[in-house]
Amino acid sequence: MTSHKTLIATAGIMCIALSSGVSAALDGAGLYRERTCIACHGADGREPVMSDYPKIAGQKAPYLLAQMKKIKDGTRSNDSSIAMKNVMHLISEDEMAVVAEWLAGLPR
């Protein structure tokens, strides 16, 4: 009986942990910070740390997503995208879409 209670409690804890991870993964602002986008594009996507980096707040989500995919797969490769290419392994395609939607909803 004790092992069943332990098993049930463990399963419950795992469900809570997994569900909180899913909700965090759907937070565009959180992903933007966690996946280090903020380091180059600024806190709100409007103030990049270098003039070569684009202002991405308010851009159309399909455009942002396409650019992220191109940088990740190497299709887009230039001096400005090299830094981003080095961190794209941190973000999945689903997460890219969430970040793109969040950025699109921000004012320019």
Residue frames as a rotation matrix with the C-alpha (Angstrom) as fourth column:
MET 1
0.564 0.826 0.000 0.00
0.826 -0.564 0.000 0.00
0.000 0.000 -1.000 0.00
THR 2
0.432 -0.473 -0.768 2.80
0.185 -0.787 0.589 2.43
-0.883 -0.397 -0.252 0.83
SER 3
-0.648 -0.716 0.258 4.51
0.381 -0.012 0.924 1.89
-0.659 0.698 0.281 -2.53
HIS 4
-0.120 0.693 0.711 1.22
0.976 -0.049 0.212 2.66
0.182 0.720 -0.670 -4.33
LYS 5
0.790 0.398 -0.467 0.89
0.521 -0.836 0.170 5.93
-0.323 -0.378 -0.868 -2.43
THR 6
-0.028 -0.896 -0.444 4.48
0.106 -0.444 0.889 6.82
-0.994 -0.022 0.108 -3.26
LEU 7
-0.649 -0.174 0.740 3.92
0.703 0.234 0.672 6.00
-0.290 0.957 -0.029 -6.93
ILE 8
0.331 0.871 0.363 0.76
0.925 -0.376 0.060 8.12
0.189 0.316 -0.930 -7.05
ALA 9
0.701 -0.126 -0.702 2.45
0.281 -0.856 0.434 11.03
-0.655 -0.501 -0.565 -5.30
THR 10
-0.404 -0.915 -0.019 5.43
0.247 -0.129 0.960 10.84
-0.881 0.383 0.278 -7.65
ALA 11
-0.421 0.335 0.843 3.13
0.907 0.121 0.404 10.76
0.034 0.934 -0.355 -10.69
GLY 12
0.671 0.727 -0.145 1.28
0.739 -0.672 0.049 13.79
-0.062 -0.140 -0.988 -9.36
ILE 13
0.345 -0.648 -0.679 4.48
0.107 -0.691 0.715 15.75
-0.933 -0.319 -0.169 -8.84
MET 14
-0.654 -0.599 0.463 5.65
0.483 0.140 0.864 14.86
-0.582 0.788 0.198 -12.35
CYS 15
0.028 0.761 0.649 2.34
0.988 -0.121 0.100 16.04
0.155 0.638 -0.755 -13.84
ILE 16
0.813 0.236 -0.532 2.62
0.399 -0.891 0.216 19.37
-0.424 -0.388 -0.819 -12.03
ALA 17
-0.066 -0.936 -0.345 6.22
0.075 -0.349 0.934 19.82
-0.995 0.036 0.093 -13.16
LEU 18
-0.647 -0.161 0.745 5.43
0.702 0.257 0.665 18.96
-0.299 0.953 -0.054 -16.76
SER 19
0.351 0.860 0.371 2.37
0.928 -0.372 -0.017 21.18
0.123 0.350 -0.929 -16.93
SER 20
0.673 -0.168 -0.720 4.29
0.181 -0.907 0.381 24.16
-0.717 -0.387 -0.580 -15.55
GLY 21
-0.472 -0.878 0.075 6.96
0.220 -0.035 0.975 23.59
-0.854 0.477 0.210 -18.22
VAL 22
-0.333 0.442 0.833 4.33
0.943 0.143 0.301 23.61
0.014 0.885 -0.465 -20.94
SER 23
0.742 0.660 -0.120 2.79
0.663 -0.748 -0.013 26.84
-0.098 -0.070 -0.993 -19.74
ALA 24
0.285 -0.725 -0.627 6.23
0.025 -0.648 0.761 28.46
-0.958 -0.233 -0.166 -19.52
ALA 25
-0.614 -0.550 0.567 7.00
0.522 0.256 0.814 27.30
-0.593 0.795 0.130 -23.04
LEU 26
0.035 0.717 0.696 3.91
0.982 -0.153 0.109 29.13
0.185 0.680 -0.710 -24.30
ASP 27
0.697 0.139 -0.704 5.02
0.421 -0.873 0.244 32.46
-0.581 -0.467 -0.667 -22.83
GLY 28
0.675 -0.404 0.618 6.59
0.590 -0.208 -0.780 34.51
0.444 0.891 0.098 -25.64
ALA 29
0.680 -0.411 0.607 8.07
-0.517 -0.856 -0.001 37.12
0.520 -0.313 -0.794 -23.32
GLY 30
0.667 -0.407 0.623 9.58
-0.461 0.432 0.775 34.44
-0.585 -0.805 0.101 -21.10
LEU 31
0.661 -0.409 0.629 11.03
0.648 0.734 -0.204 32.54
-0.379 0.543 0.750 -24.04
TYR 32
0.770 -0.350 0.534 12.44
0.166 -0.698 -0.697 35.77
0.616 0.625 -0.479 -25.46
ARG 33
0.553 -0.566 0.611 14.40
-0.827 -0.458 0.324 36.24
0.097 -0.685 -0.722 -22.23
GLU 34
0.587 -0.267 0.764 15.27
-0.298 0.806 0.511 32.58
-0.752 -0.528 0.394 -21.62
ARG 35
0.664 -0.293 0.688 16.51
0.681 0.617 -0.394 31.91
-0.309 0.730 0.610 -25.14
THR 36
-0.162 -0.850 -0.502 18.79
0.659 -0.471 0.586 34.99
-0.734 -0.236 0.637 -24.95
CYS 37
0.167 0.288 0.943 17.04
0.920 -0.389 -0.045 37.08
0.354 0.875 -0.331 -27.64
ILE 38
0.939 0.288 -0.187 17.09
0.343 -0.816 0.465 39.95
-0.019 -0.501 -0.865 -25.15
ALA 39
0.266 -0.929 -0.255 20.91
0.565 -0.064 0.823 40.00
-0.781 -0.363 0.508 -25.16
CYS 40
-0.711 -0.582 0.394 21.11
0.635 -0.293 0.715 41.37
-0.301 0.759 0.578 -28.70
HIS 41
-0.402 0.644 0.651 17.66
0.619 -0.332 0.711 42.74
0.674 0.689 -0.266 -29.56
GLY 42
-0.814 0.043 0.579 17.02
-0.372 -0.805 -0.463 44.51
0.447 -0.592 0.671 -26.24
ALA 43
-0.883 0.420 0.207 14.34
-0.050 0.356 -0.933 44.05
-0.466 -0.835 -0.293 -23.61
ASP 44
0.052 0.994 -0.097 11.47
-0.126 -0.089 -0.988 44.92
-0.991 0.064 0.121 -25.91
GLY 45
0.074 -0.087 0.993 12.87
0.843 0.537 -0.016 44.13
-0.532 0.839 0.113 -29.37
ARG 46
0.885 0.322 0.336 13.09
0.453 -0.764 -0.460 47.85
0.109 0.559 -0.822 -30.19
GLU 47
0.750 -0.650 0.122 16.55
-0.661 -0.728 0.181 48.68
-0.029 -0.216 -0.976 -28.86
PRO 48
0.845 -0.481 -0.236 19.20
0.383 0.850 -0.361 46.30
0.374 0.214 0.902 -30.21
VAL 49
0.665 -0.643 -0.379 22.59
0.324 -0.208 0.923 46.47
-0.672 -0.737 0.070 -28.54
MET 50
-0.575 -0.818 -0.007 24.33
0.322 -0.234 0.918 47.04
-0.752 0.525 0.398 -31.89
SER 51
-0.133 0.536 -0.834 23.10
-0.638 -0.690 -0.342 49.11
-0.759 0.486 0.434 -34.80
ASP 52
-0.753 -0.210 -0.623 23.61
-0.635 0.476 0.608 46.14
0.169 0.854 -0.492 -37.15
TYR 53
-0.884 0.467 0.002 20.99
0.438 0.830 -0.346 44.10
-0.163 -0.305 -0.938 -35.30
PRO 54
-0.584 0.703 0.406 17.39
0.174 -0.380 0.908 44.63
0.793 0.601 0.100 -36.40
LYS 55
-0.721 0.580 0.380 14.56
-0.638 -0.340 -0.691 46.13
-0.272 -0.740 0.615 -34.43
ILE 56
-0.921 0.272 -0.279 12.15
0.088 0.843 0.531 43.19
0.380 0.465 -0.800 -34.34
ALA 57
-0.615 0.750 -0.244 9.22
0.348 -0.020 -0.937 44.42
-0.708 -0.661 -0.249 -32.26
GLY 58
0.077 0.804 -0.590 6.08
-0.350 -0.532 -0.771 44.89
-0.934 0.266 0.240 -34.31
GLN 59
-0.715 -0.329 -0.617 7.33
-0.692 0.214 0.689 42.92
-0.094 0.920 -0.381 -37.32
LYS 60
0.349 0.861 -0.369 4.89
-0.890 0.428 0.156 40.45
0.292 0.274 0.916 -38.89
ALA 61
0.332 -0.158 0.930 4.99
-0.636 0.691 0.344 37.05
-0.697 -0.705 0.129 -37.18
PRO 62
0.916 -0.001 0.400 5.33
0.247 0.789 -0.563 35.00
-0.315 0.614 0.723 -40.42
TYR 63
0.684 -0.712 0.157 8.33
-0.237 -0.421 -0.876 37.11
0.690 0.562 -0.457 -41.43
LEU 64
0.186 -0.614 0.767 10.01
-0.981 -0.158 0.111 36.75
0.053 -0.773 -0.632 -38.03
LEU 65
0.552 0.084 0.829 9.40
-0.331 0.935 0.125 33.01
-0.765 -0.343 0.544 -37.97
ALA 66
0.969 -0.189 0.160 10.75
0.224 0.396 -0.891 32.58
0.105 0.899 0.426 -41.50
GLN 67
0.453 -0.849 0.272 13.91
-0.569 -0.510 -0.645 34.51
0.687 0.137 -0.714 -40.64
MET 68
0.202 -0.355 0.913 14.50
-0.908 0.282 0.311 32.49
-0.368 -0.891 -0.265 -37.47
LYS 69
0.776 0.142 0.614 14.08
0.015 0.970 -0.244 29.23
-0.630 0.199 0.750 -39.39
LYS 70
0.888 -0.452 0.089 16.44
0.076 -0.048 -0.996 30.40
0.454 0.891 -0.008 -42.14
ILE 71
0.231 -0.833 0.503 19.10
-0.876 -0.403 -0.265 31.37
0.424 -0.379 -0.822 -39.62
LYS 72
0.321 -0.064 0.945 18.72
-0.695 0.661 0.281 28.10
-0.643 -0.747 0.168 -37.75
ASP 73
0.771 0.033 0.635 18.99
0.271 0.887 -0.375 25.92
-0.576 0.461 0.675 -40.87
GLY 74
-0.205 -0.976 -0.068 21.81
0.416 -0.150 0.897 28.04
-0.886 0.155 0.437 -42.35
THR 75
0.232 0.368 0.901 19.84
0.973 -0.085 -0.215 29.34
-0.002 0.926 -0.378 -45.35
ARG 76
0.850 -0.007 0.527 20.35
0.027 -0.998 -0.057 32.89
0.526 0.063 -0.848 -44.10
SER 77
0.482 -0.778 -0.404 23.97
0.826 0.249 0.506 33.46
-0.293 -0.578 0.762 -43.27
ASN 78
0.434 -0.420 0.797 25.58
0.280 -0.778 -0.562 36.88
0.856 0.467 -0.220 -43.07
ASP 79
-0.608 -0.786 0.114 27.71
0.162 -0.264 -0.951 38.82
0.777 -0.560 0.288 -40.63
SER 80
-0.439 0.504 0.744 24.68
-0.808 -0.584 -0.080 39.93
0.394 -0.636 0.664 -38.63
SER 81
0.596 0.791 -0.138 23.17
-0.674 0.586 0.450 36.46
0.437 -0.175 0.882 -38.32
ILE 82
-0.155 -0.744 -0.650 26.32
-0.113 0.667 -0.737 34.67
0.981 -0.041 -0.188 -37.12
ALA 83
-0.849 -0.154 0.506 25.71
-0.493 -0.117 -0.862 35.50
0.192 -0.981 0.024 -33.45
MET 84
0.059 0.962 0.267 22.10
-0.973 0.115 -0.199 34.36
-0.222 -0.248 0.943 -33.72
LYS 85
0.377 0.015 -0.926 23.08
-0.527 0.825 -0.201 31.13
0.761 0.564 0.319 -35.47
ASN 86
-0.609 -0.758 -0.233 25.17
-0.199 0.430 -0.881 30.26
0.768 -0.490 -0.412 -32.42
VAL 87
-0.851 0.326 0.411 22.14
-0.430 0.017 -0.903 30.32
-0.302 -0.945 0.126 -30.10
MET 88
-0.167 0.865 -0.473 19.41
-0.946 -0.005 0.325 28.95
0.279 0.502 0.819 -32.37
HIS 89
-0.527 -0.052 -0.849 19.97
0.004 0.998 -0.063 25.44
0.850 -0.037 -0.525 -31.00
LEU 90
-0.993 0.107 -0.042 18.31
0.034 -0.069 -0.997 26.72
-0.109 -0.992 0.065 -27.81
ILE 91
-0.382 0.900 -0.210 14.88
-0.617 -0.417 -0.668 27.21
-0.689 -0.126 0.714 -29.39
SER 92
-0.555 0.298 0.777 12.47
0.535 0.843 0.058 24.81
-0.638 0.448 -0.627 -31.04
GLU 93
-0.854 0.285 0.436 10.30
0.315 -0.384 0.868 25.67
0.415 0.878 0.238 -34.03
ASP 94
0.173 0.955 -0.240 7.20
0.809 0.002 0.587 25.76
0.562 -0.296 -0.773 -31.81
GLU 95
0.174 -0.192 -0.966 8.94
0.807 -0.535 0.252 28.16
-0.564 -0.823 0.061 -29.45
MET 96
-0.871 -0.483 0.087 10.05
0.425 -0.655 0.624 30.31
-0.245 0.581 0.776 -32.39
ALA 97
-0.410 0.804 0.431 6.41
0.536 -0.170 0.827 30.64
0.738 0.570 -0.361 -33.43
VAL 98
0.466 0.568 -0.678 5.40
0.878 -0.206 0.432 31.73
0.105 -0.797 -0.594 -29.93
VAL 99
-0.243 -0.643 -0.726 8.19
0.624 -0.676 0.391 34.32
-0.743 -0.358 0.566 -29.76
ALA 100
-0.889 -0.081 0.450 7.32
0.437 -0.440 0.785 35.57
0.134 0.894 0.427 -33.26
GLU 101
0.043 0.987 0.156 3.67
0.704 -0.141 0.696 36.05
0.709 0.081 -0.701 -32.29
TRP 102
0.410 0.050 -0.911 4.66
0.843 -0.401 0.358 37.85
-0.347 -0.915 -0.207 -29.10
LEU 103
-0.600 -0.732 -0.323 7.04
0.510 -0.661 0.550 40.17
-0.616 0.165 0.770 -30.95
ALA 104
-0.683 0.405 0.609 4.43
0.555 -0.255 0.792 40.88
0.476 0.878 -0.050 -33.64
GLY 105
0.350 0.914 -0.206 2.05
0.808 -0.183 0.560 42.08
0.474 -0.363 -0.802 -30.94
LEU 106
-0.015 -0.451 -0.892 4.49
0.798 -0.544 0.261 44.66
-0.603 -0.708 0.368 -29.61
PRO 107
0.920 0.277 -0.279 4.51
0.089 -0.838 -0.539 48.27
-0.383 0.471 -0.795 -30.79
ARG 108
0.565 -0.726 0.392 7.29
0.669 0.125 -0.733 49.22
0.483 0.676 0.556 -33.20
